[in-house]
Amino acid sequence: MNKRILLFVIGGLLMFGLFGCSKVPDVKNKELVSYMYASGGGMTGGGTSTEISMIDGEVILTYSSTEWWYEDHDITEYKLDQAVLTDIESVFRKYKMQNWNDKKFSHMFVADGPSYSYSFIFEDGTTVFFSSQTYPESYSEKLAEIDTVIGQYRAGGTLEPGLVTKEKTAEELAGKNEPDNGLVEIEVYEYSRDRICFRISNGTDEDVTVSNSVKLVRNSDGETLYNESSEFPIKVSAASADEEFLLSGRLEEGIYTLYVGDYSAEFEIRLANDH
């Protein structure tokens, strides 16, 4: 055989080994610790997600949704029995979903249509991920079994306290990243899983530098739950906003104050009605 052809064949086999077989992650004897379904990329720029995570030894189900690109996420969370991950893993293994990793499910393309993604993370960090705008019925029926499992556990789960948010108009939401009120302010706009998301708004016509010193305090007893500083300040351009987050852990019902440099914002975590 011609040496050039032989090298080409060997190279092709190596490429197949690197990029073909390696597409199937090794999840044998590994425990599932996280699951997420997410949709997004549609015409309105909104999306939804369903995430199950282990946080501080507890299983938290997080629903997140937004209809339009400019909205902050609406969050609803439940505490579930830990067996939910075991049952999801059973569905995963029954249909050998590790073989679906990066799989192309359909050649159909929907202009301005959303994509639907699934992620399974195992105890050693191994991840199985796949996404598609459409799933043939033979696949969608199998994925629907995961929804059934989650629905059953949610029915017996406990609704968790969430962030109390202020009602805003569509105009206020759309303009949140281009403030022009002449003020520098911070706002806690999301609490989910184990993190607090906050926004620094610079409504002035000059750039500002905010000290990267962040502290979270529970007002009821004055206990500091988070206190971290960095030598690198947060720079926010004129008439713009910067979004950051901190790992707060799970928070009980109550009033809290977030301090960022010389600025502060009070917020409330409260149990709301199921919706």
CORTATA-V796937 format. One line per field, one symbol per residue. ss: DSSP state (a for helix, b for strand, c for the rest). phi: phi as a letter, one per 20 degrees, with the letter a starting at -180 (. if undefined). A space follows every 50 residues. Layout:
ss: ???
phi: ???
This chain:
ss: ccaaaaaaaaaaaaaaaaacaaaccccccccbbbbbbbbbccccbbbbbb bbbbbccbbbbbbbbbbbcccccbbbbbbbccaaaaaaaaaaaaccaaaa ccccccccccccccbbbbbbbbccccbbbbbbccccaaaaaaaaaaaaaa aaaaaccbbccbbccccccaaaaacccccccccbbbbbbbbbccbbbbbb bbcccccbbbccbbbbbbcccccbbbbbbccccbbbcccbbbbbbbbccc cccbbbbbbbccbbbbbbbbccccc
phi: .ggfffffffffffffffddfffefedfldefdbcbdbcrnffenercbc cdceclndededecbbecgeeffedcccedfffffffffffgfgdlfffe glfeebefcdgmefdcdcccddgengcdcbbafccggfefffffffgfff fffffdedfefcfedefcffffffefecfbemcdccbedbcblccddccd ddeeecfccdgeddcdceffcmfeebbcccfefedcfglbccdcbceemf defqdccddcledbbebcdbfdffb
